[in-house]
């Protein structure tokens, strides 16, 4: 690390790779070059560690990973911070979800736990189950043994979402991607608190951080980072709030921004 070392945080989906998990070669080159210049590169993802497993992604050689919306910090191969939702709270939450005909994915550092019968019948759920292999577990078969930091849920109606917000908003922040899909993150955690925790652990000033993102679950990260960069393929909301907008993922957005702001 040099005196002017920065930490650069990257969202995964829509930022580092596209919907087919294709990572532009230019993004890999940018990360390699900024590290050679004495800076550090971190993943900052809503995914928990159990769902960050792509060899191609990890082989880029990140200095660390902020997982599960700030609930876990990994540096190198060491876990420096971990928050897990207490099991009685998980059980209470599941009871609320099921009363409202809502299907859950419980997300942990090792495993993802599913309502298996439901997700087997869904195309996206089937893909996740196949990708996770033996690390995809049944919620019911593992009842009371879950180790999770956040969860996602699939709803069948607008009424279900409203009921969940009424019952669970004191325990979770809702990141709603659509009427059907929401992420439930424990109160007090988000991608921004993840940046703050990394800075605390490394003795880095927040002003020496950069963040790249594209969507709603990057809002807190963008508000926290010293400099925020929206991908050209990002949402209008993210573009409006960021310090700069770079080109799209497909048009060397990460590389071009890193060059423009002097990281490479």
Secondary structure, DSSP 8 states (H G I E B T S, - for coil): --TT--EEEE-SBTTTB-TT--B-HHHHHHHHHHHHTT-EEEEE-SS-GGG---HHHHTT--SEEEETTTTEEEETTEEEEE----HHHHHHHHHHHHHTT-EEEEE-SS-EEE-HHHHHTSHHHHHHHHHHGGGEEETTTTTT----SEEEEE-S-HHHHHHHHHHHTTTEEEEESSSSEEEEEETT-SHHHHHHHHHHHHT--GGGEEEEE-SGGGHHHHHHSSEEEE-TTS-HHHHHHSSEE---GGGTHHHHHHHHTT--
